Amino acid sequence: AIYAVSNVIFLFLLSRPIGEKLERIKKKYALDEQ
């Protein structure tokens, strides 16, 4: 159970910066399409 919890926390910490990068990429594509 401890392993699963630490895994979720690890993925959560990783997903935050990845999500920010995806948002920037989406904005870039949105600007390119206009």
C-alpha positions in Angstrom: 0.0 0.0 0.0 2.8 2.4 0.8 4.4 1.7 -2.6 1.2 2.5 -4.3 0.7 5.8 -2.4 4.3 6.9 -3.1 3.8 6.0 -6.8 0.7 8.2 -7.0 2.5 11.1 -5.3 5.5 10.7 -7.7 3.2 10.7 -10.7 1.3 13.7 -9.4 4.5 15.7 -9.0 5.7 14.7 -12.4 2.3 15.4 -14.1 2.2 19.0 -12.9 5.2 20.4 -14.9 4.1 18.2 -17.8 0.7 19.7 -17.7 2.1 23.2 -17.8 4.2 22.3 -20.8 1.1 20.9 -22.5 -0.8 24.1 -21.8 2.0 26.1 -23.4 2.0 23.8 -26.4 -1.7 24.2 -26.8 -1.5 27.9 -26.7 1.3 27.8 -29.3 -0.8 25.7 -31.6 -3.8 27.9 -31.0 -1.8 31.0 -32.0 -0.4 29.2 -35.1 -3.9 28.2 -36.2 -5.1 31.8 -36.1 
